[in-house]
Amino acid sequence: MTQARETGPSDAPGVPDAVEVSARGLPDWLAPVAAAAASIRPEQLSRFLPPDGGGRQSAVLILFGEGRHGPDLLLIERSAALRSHAGQPSFPGGALDPEDGDPDGQGPLRAALREAEEETGLDPSGVQVFGVLPRLYIPVSGFVVTPVLGWWRVPSPVAAVDPAETARVFRVPVTDLTDPANRATLVHPSGFRGPAFQVHGALVWGFTAGLIDKIVHYAGWERDWDRERTIPLG
């Protein structure tokens, strides 16, 4: 996720003031994700829940599309020069900026679309927001994250906009994420253990992998994989 920056509304002309959340017209394969999002509880997604009155408000865009290899997810690889989560694959996203506002509760939706546009160059007008997952917490960075679910109804070209923030932008087929050969348990030097995905030359782990793991599970897409297969980090 990128750091907050000084920008104005004109910097992201494609992000509407009011973001509609609707599951109308989704492809059939996305229906299980929309259904799960409507009823899932925070503790079903993570054991790290937002502290009372603390944390920096942020959002990520979990964007599903249909590419050359079928249904896919849009991911970015963060620049190795960033202060937090450097070099990690992640969803587009970042901290809420002042212009996102939140008196109407739509700040995270605007932030997710704005950050995705700033990081990847996608056109937000082609994204249909169809669900919002419960807020979660990333202890290492202090972010309180709202995951926003999107359907890339009208795909647009994407690429790393600012190499100082984003090393690359890539789309990962859902079939690669559900392939048992690409799954493992990551072991962090701190003792943390969590799901990991080896896809497109990237090791996806941490918060991003945890969310993908839960979405795949609750959507009914999960295939049996070897949880005893481990990948040490570092």
VEXDREN-2710 file (C-alpha; in Angstrom, 1 decimal):
% VEXDREN-2710
k/r/px/py/pz
1/MET/0.0/0.0/0.0
2/THR/1.3/3.4/-0.8
3/GLN/1.7/6.2/1.7
4/ALA/-0.8/9.1/1.9
5/ARG/0.2/12.0/-0.4
6/GLU/-0.9/15.5/-1.0
7/THR/-3.4/15.3/-3.9
8/GLY/-6.7/16.9/-4.9
9/PRO/-9.8/15.5/-6.4
10/SER/-8.7/16.5/-9.9
11/ASP/-5.8/14.0/-9.7
12/ALA/-8.2/11.1/-9.9
13/PRO/-10.9/12.1/-12.3
14/GLY/-12.2/8.6/-12.8
15/VAL/-13.2/8.1/-9.1
16/PRO/-16.8/9.1/-8.5
17/ASP/-17.9/11.0/-5.3
18/ALA/-20.5/8.3/-4.7
19/VAL/-19.4/4.7/-5.4
20/GLU/-22.3/2.3/-6.0
21/VAL/-21.9/-1.2/-4.4
22/SER/-23.9/-3.7/-6.5
23/ALA/-23.7/-7.4/-7.4
24/ARG/-26.0/-7.0/-10.4
25/GLY/-24.7/-8.4/-13.6
26/LEU/-21.7/-10.2/-12.2
27/PRO/-20.5/-13.3/-14.1
28/ASP/-21.8/-16.5/-12.6
29/TRP/-18.3/-17.6/-11.4
30/LEU/-18.1/-14.5/-9.1
31/ALA/-21.4/-15.2/-7.4
32/PRO/-19.9/-17.3/-4.6
33/VAL/-17.5/-14.5/-3.7
34/ALA/-20.3/-11.9/-3.6
35/ALA/-22.4/-14.3/-1.4
36/ALA/-19.5/-14.9/1.0
37/ALA/-18.8/-11.2/1.2
38/ALA/-22.4/-10.5/2.3
39/SER/-22.2/-12.7/5.4
40/ILE/-18.5/-13.2/6.3
41/ARG/-17.3/-12.1/9.8
42/PRO/-14.0/-10.4/10.5
43/GLU/-12.7/-13.3/12.6
44/GLN/-13.3/-15.6/9.7
45/LEU/-10.8/-13.6/7.7
46/SER/-8.0/-12.9/10.2
47/ARG/-7.1/-13.1/13.9
48/PHE/-5.8/-9.5/13.6
49/LEU/-8.8/-7.2/14.1
50/PRO/-8.7/-3.4/14.4
51/PRO/-7.8/-2.0/17.8
52/ASP/-10.3/0.3/19.4
53/GLY/-9.7/3.9/18.3
54/GLY/-6.3/3.0/16.7
55/GLY/-4.7/2.3/13.4
56/ARG/-4.3/4.2/10.1
57/GLN/-7.4/3.9/7.9
58/SER/-6.6/2.4/4.5
59/ALA/-8.2/0.3/1.8
60/VAL/-7.2/-2.3/-0.9
61/LEU/-8.9/-3.2/-4.2
62/ILE/-9.4/-6.9/-4.7
63/LEU/-10.1/-6.7/-8.5
64/PHE/-11.3/-9.8/-10.3
65/GLY/-11.2/-9.8/-14.1
66/GLU/-11.3/-12.1/-17.1
67/GLY/-8.0/-12.3/-19.0
68/ARG/-6.5/-14.6/-21.6
69/HIS/-6.4/-17.4/-19.2
70/GLY/-9.8/-17.0/-17.6
71/PRO/-10.8/-15.4/-14.3
72/ASP/-7.9/-13.6/-12.6
73/LEU/-6.8/-11.2/-9.9
74/LEU/-4.9/-7.9/-10.3
75/LEU/-1.8/-7.7/-8.1
76/ILE/1.2/-5.3/-7.8
77/GLU/4.7/-5.8/-6.6
78/ARG/5.7/-3.0/-4.3
79/SER/9.0/-1.2/-4.9
80/ALA/12.0/-2.5/-2.9
81/ALA/12.7/1.1/-1.8
82/LEU/9.4/1.6/0.1
83/ARG/9.5/1.8/3.9
84/SER/6.8/-0.7/4.7
85/HIS/6.1/-4.1/2.9
86/ALA/9.0/-3.3/0.5
87/GLY/9.2/-5.7/-2.5
88/GLN/6.0/-7.6/-1.5
89/PRO/3.3/-8.5/-4.0
90/SER/0.0/-7.0/-2.8
91/PHE/-3.4/-5.7/-3.9
92/PRO/-3.4/-2.1/-5.1
93/GLY/-4.3/0.2/-2.2
94/GLY/-3.1/2.6/0.4
95/ALA/-4.0/5.1/3.2
96/LEU/-7.1/7.2/3.0
97/ASP/-6.2/10.8/1.9
98/PRO/-8.1/13.8/3.2
99/GLU/-10.1/14.2/-0.1
100/ASP/-11.4/10.6/0.3
101/GLY/-13.4/11.8/3.3
102/ASP/-15.6/9.4/5.2
103/PRO/-18.7/11.0/6.7
104/ASP/-20.7/8.9/4.2
105/GLY/-18.8/5.7/5.0
106/GLN/-17.5/5.6/1.4
107/GLY/-13.9/6.8/2.1
108/PRO/-12.4/3.3/1.8
109/LEU/-14.2/2.7/-1.5
110/ARG/-12.9/6.0/-3.0
111/ALA/-9.4/5.3/-1.6
112/ALA/-9.3/1.8/-3.1
113/LEU/-10.2/3.0/-6.6
114/ARG/-8.0/6.1/-6.4
115/GLU/-4.9/4.2/-5.2
116/ALA/-5.5/1.5/-7.9
117/GLU/-5.6/4.2/-10.5
118/GLU/-2.5/5.9/-9.2
119/GLU/-0.5/2.7/-8.9
120/THR/-1.6/0.8/-12.1
121/GLY/-3.2/3.4/-14.4
122/LEU/-6.5/1.5/-14.5
123/ASP/-9.7/3.4/-15.4
124/PRO/-11.9/3.3/-12.3
125/SER/-15.0/3.8/-14.4
126/GLY/-14.6/0.2/-15.7
127/VAL/-14.7/-1.2/-12.2
128/GLN/-17.9/-2.4/-10.6
129/VAL/-17.6/-2.6/-6.8
130/PHE/-19.7/-5.5/-5.7
131/GLY/-18.8/-6.0/-2.0
132/VAL/-16.8/-4.8/1.0
133/LEU/-15.2/-7.1/3.4
134/PRO/-14.8/-6.4/7.2
135/ARG/-12.0/-4.1/8.3
136/LEU/-8.8/-6.0/9.2
137/TYR/-5.5/-5.0/10.9
138/ILE/-1.9/-5.2/9.9
139/PRO/0.1/-5.0/13.2
140/VAL/3.5/-4.5/11.6
141/SER/2.5/-1.3/9.8
142/GLY/-0.5/-0.2/12.0
143/PHE/-2.9/-0.1/9.0
144/VAL/-6.6/-0.7/9.5
145/VAL/-7.5/-2.1/6.1
146/THR/-10.9/-2.2/4.3
147/PRO/-10.8/-4.8/1.5
148/VAL/-13.0/-3.6/-1.4
149/LEU/-14.2/-6.2/-4.0
150/GLY/-14.4/-5.2/-7.6
151/TRP/-15.3/-6.7/-10.9
152/TRP/-13.3/-5.4/-13.9
153/ARG/-16.4/-5.0/-16.0
154/VAL/-14.5/-3.0/-18.7
155/PRO/-10.8/-3.8/-18.5
156/SER/-8.2/-1.0/-19.2
157/PRO/-4.5/-1.1/-19.8
158/VAL/-2.4/-1.3/-16.6
159/ALA/1.3/-0.9/-15.8
160/ALA/3.5/0.4/-13.0
161/VAL/2.8/4.2/-13.0
162/ASP/5.6/5.2/-10.6
163/PRO/8.6/2.8/-10.3
164/ALA/9.5/4.4/-7.0
165/GLU/6.3/2.9/-5.6
166/THR/5.4/0.0/-7.8
167/ALA/7.9/-2.4/-9.4
168/ARG/5.3/-4.2/-11.6
169/VAL/1.7/-4.9/-12.2
170/PHE/0.4/-8.4/-13.1
171/ARG/-2.7/-10.5/-13.4
172/VAL/-2.8/-13.9/-11.8
173/PRO/-5.3/-16.5/-13.1
174/VAL/-7.5/-17.9/-10.3
175/THR/-6.6/-21.4/-11.5
176/ASP/-3.0/-20.6/-10.7
177/LEU/-4.0/-19.6/-7.2
178/THR/-6.1/-22.7/-6.6
179/ASP/-3.4/-25.1/-8.1
180/PRO/-2.0/-27.1/-5.2
181/ALA/1.4/-27.1/-6.8
182/ASN/1.6/-23.3/-6.3
183/ARG/0.6/-23.3/-2.6
184/ALA/2.7/-23.7/0.6
185/THR/3.0/-22.5/4.2
186/LEU/5.4/-19.6/4.6
187/VAL/7.6/-19.6/7.7
188/HIS/8.8/-16.1/8.8
189/PRO/11.9/-15.7/11.0
190/SER/9.6/-14.2/13.6
191/GLY/7.8/-17.5/13.9
192/PHE/4.8/-16.4/11.9
193/ARG/3.3/-19.1/9.6
194/GLY/0.8/-18.4/7.0
195/PRO/-0.4/-19.3/3.5
196/ALA/1.7/-18.5/0.5
197/PHE/1.4/-18.6/-3.3
198/GLN/4.2/-19.0/-5.8
199/VAL/2.8/-17.5/-9.0
200/HIS/4.2/-15.5/-11.9
201/GLY/7.7/-15.4/-10.4
202/ALA/6.4/-13.9/-7.2
203/LEU/6.0/-15.2/-3.6
204/VAL/2.7/-13.9/-2.4
205/TRP/2.5/-14.0/1.4
206/GLY/1.4/-12.1/4.5
207/PHE/-1.8/-10.0/4.5
208/THR/-2.4/-10.4/0.7
209/ALA/-2.0/-14.2/0.7
210/GLY/-4.2/-14.5/3.8
211/LEU/-7.0/-12.8/2.1
212/ILE/-6.6/-14.7/-1.1
213/ASP/-6.6/-18.0/0.9
214/LYS/-9.9/-17.0/2.7
215/ILE/-11.6/-15.9/-0.5
216/VAL/-10.6/-19.1/-2.3
217/HIS/-11.9/-21.1/0.7
218/TYR/-15.2/-19.4/1.3
219/ALA/-15.9/-19.2/-2.5
220/GLY/-15.7/-23.0/-2.6
221/TRP/-12.7/-22.9/-5.0
222/GLU/-10.1/-24.4/-2.7
223/ARG/-8.4/-27.7/-3.7
224/ASP/-6.6/-29.9/-1.3
225/TRP/-3.0/-28.8/-0.9
226/ASP/-0.1/-29.8/1.2
227/ARG/0.0/-27.6/4.3
228/GLU/3.2/-29.4/5.5
229/ARG/5.1/-28.0/2.5
230/THR/6.9/-25.0/3.9
231/ILE/8.8/-22.0/2.4
232/PRO/11.2/-20.2/4.8
233/LEU/11.4/-16.5/4.4
234/GLY/14.9/-15.0/4.5
END
